[in-house]
Amino acid sequence: MNINRSFVSITEAADYVGVSSKSIRRYISDGRLRAYRTGPKLLRIRMADLDSMVTGDPVGVA
């Protein structure tokens, strides 16, 4: 995985955090993690949001 990118896929996010893809989808659904739709079925997650989730820093919701 190339961690220099600012947005990653759900699978890459799961690998980065050390959880399953299903958990990442649940975090998005629960509002604990923000995702951006880049296509009809494609979601991307900002690395900064993942880092905030891992460190416990609050993620701003717009």
Secondary structure, DSSP 8 states (H G I E B T S, - for coil): --TTSSEE-HHHHHHHHTS-HHHHHHHHHHTSS--EE-SSS-EEEEHHHHHHHHHT------
